[in-house]
Amino acid sequence: MSNLCIGYDLGVSDVLTNEWRDLLSRHARTVCALDEALGAHGLGMSEFEVLERLACECGERPRMQELAAAVHLSQSALSRTVGRLEKDGLVHRAMCPEDRRGVAVCLTAEGRERYESARPTHRQVLAETLTPPQQPPA
């Protein structure tokens, strides 16, 4: 990664700043690649993340608040994402049985199928974007 301040002496905090910028760049490249590849499955990265959290075999029906924290979305962003998934028949919302004020999100059979179909694409993109390049033998 090039330093835009030519001739500037890099201190420890500058090295950390460059590492931070590199991390942000890798994240942005990965997100763009995921959104593009998952589009072939009718999903974006956020939709896939929600489906993946719901696809676990534990049988839990997470509340919207729990799901928002797990997928690192704001409550309103998650609500829009779940709304799109619900419109496509991939999830449905239900009242929490233990607290009728809470709303749980449930994966439908169609949602599980879409997740299973998209999962190999997701993993391939992660492998391509996050695996460091192999160095040739010396």
C-alpha positions as CSV (number, residue, x, y, z in Angstrom):
1,M,0.0,0.0,0.0
2,S,1.4,3.4,-0.9
3,N,1.8,6.2,1.5
4,L,0.3,9.4,0.2
5,C,2.6,11.5,2.3
6,I,5.9,11.1,0.4
7,G,8.9,11.6,2.6
8,Y,6.8,11.5,5.8
9,D,8.4,9.5,8.6
10,L,6.0,6.7,9.7
11,G,5.7,6.3,13.4
12,V,3.9,3.5,15.2
13,S,0.5,5.2,15.1
14,D,1.0,5.8,11.3
15,V,1.7,2.1,10.8
16,L,-1.5,1.3,12.7
17,T,-3.4,3.8,10.6
18,N,-2.0,2.1,7.4
19,E,-3.1,-1.3,8.8
20,W,-6.5,0.1,9.5
21,R,-6.8,1.5,6.0
22,D,-5.7,-1.8,4.5
23,L,-8.4,-3.6,6.6
24,L,-11.1,-1.1,5.4
25,S,-9.9,-1.6,1.8
26,R,-10.1,-5.5,2.1
27,H,-13.5,-5.2,3.7
28,A,-14.8,-2.9,0.9
29,R,-13.4,-5.2,-1.9
30,T,-15.0,-8.2,-0.2
31,V,-18.4,-6.6,0.3
32,C,-18.5,-5.4,-3.3
33,A,-17.5,-8.9,-4.6
34,L,-20.1,-10.6,-2.3
35,D,-22.9,-8.3,-3.4
36,E,-22.0,-8.8,-7.1
37,A,-21.7,-12.6,-6.8
38,L,-24.7,-13.1,-4.5
39,G,-26.8,-11.0,-6.9
40,A,-27.0,-14.1,-9.1
41,H,-28.9,-15.7,-6.3
42,G,-31.2,-12.7,-5.8
43,L,-29.4,-11.7,-2.6
44,G,-27.2,-9.0,-1.3
45,M,-24.5,-9.5,1.3
46,S,-26.8,-8.4,4.2
47,E,-29.6,-10.6,3.1
48,F,-27.3,-13.6,2.9
49,E,-25.9,-12.8,6.4
50,V,-29.4,-12.8,7.8
51,L,-30.3,-16.1,6.1
52,E,-27.0,-17.7,7.3
53,R,-27.7,-16.7,10.9
54,L,-31.2,-18.2,10.7
55,A,-30.1,-21.3,8.9
56,C,-28.3,-22.8,11.9
57,E,-29.7,-26.1,13.0
58,C,-30.2,-25.0,16.6
59,G,-33.9,-24.3,16.0
60,E,-33.7,-20.8,17.6
61,R,-35.9,-18.0,16.4
62,P,-33.9,-14.9,17.2
63,R,-35.6,-11.7,18.1
64,M,-35.0,-8.8,15.7
65,Q,-32.7,-7.1,18.3
66,E,-30.5,-10.2,18.7
67,L,-30.3,-10.6,14.9
68,A,-29.4,-6.9,14.4
69,A,-26.4,-7.3,16.8
70,A,-25.3,-10.6,15.2
71,V,-25.3,-9.2,11.6
72,H,-24.0,-5.7,12.6
73,L,-26.9,-3.8,11.2
74,S,-28.9,-1.0,12.8
75,Q,-32.4,-1.9,13.8
76,S,-33.9,0.1,10.9
77,A,-31.4,-1.4,8.3
78,L,-32.3,-4.9,9.6
79,S,-36.0,-4.2,9.4
80,R,-35.6,-3.2,5.8
81,T,-33.5,-6.2,5.0
82,V,-36.0,-8.6,6.7
83,G,-38.8,-6.8,4.9
84,R,-37.2,-7.6,1.5
85,L,-36.6,-11.2,2.5
86,E,-40.1,-11.6,3.8
87,K,-41.5,-10.1,0.5
88,D,-39.5,-12.7,-1.4
89,G,-40.9,-15.5,0.9
90,L,-37.5,-16.4,2.4
91,V,-38.4,-15.5,6.0
92,H,-41.4,-14.6,8.1
93,R,-41.8,-12.6,11.3
94,A,-43.7,-14.0,14.3
95,M,-44.5,-12.9,17.8
96,C,-42.1,-14.2,20.4
97,P,-43.9,-16.9,22.4
98,E,-42.2,-15.9,25.6
99,D,-42.7,-12.2,25.2
100,R,-45.6,-11.1,22.9
101,R,-43.9,-7.6,22.5
102,G,-40.9,-9.1,20.7
103,V,-40.8,-10.1,17.1
104,A,-38.8,-13.2,16.0
105,V,-37.6,-13.9,12.5
106,C,-38.0,-17.4,11.1
107,L,-36.4,-19.0,8.0
108,T,-38.9,-20.5,5.5
109,A,-38.2,-23.7,3.5
110,E,-37.7,-21.5,0.4
111,G,-35.3,-19.3,2.4
112,R,-33.3,-22.4,3.4
113,E,-33.1,-23.5,-0.2
114,R,-31.9,-20.1,-1.3
115,Y,-29.3,-20.0,1.4
116,E,-28.0,-23.5,0.5
117,S,-27.8,-22.5,-3.1
118,A,-25.9,-19.3,-2.4
119,R,-23.6,-20.6,0.3
120,P,-20.9,-22.1,-2.1
121,T,-20.8,-18.8,-4.0
122,H,-20.3,-16.9,-0.7
123,R,-17.5,-19.2,0.4
124,Q,-15.8,-19.0,-2.9
125,V,-15.8,-15.2,-2.8
126,L,-14.4,-15.2,0.7
127,A,-11.6,-17.6,-0.4
128,E,-10.8,-15.4,-3.4
129,T,-10.8,-12.1,-1.5
130,L,-9.5,-13.0,1.9
131,T,-6.9,-15.6,1.2
132,P,-3.4,-14.1,1.0
133,P,-1.7,-14.7,-2.3
134,Q,0.8,-17.5,-2.4
135,Q,4.4,-16.5,-2.5
136,P,6.5,-18.4,-5.1
137,P,9.1,-20.6,-3.6
138,A,12.5,-19.0,-3.2
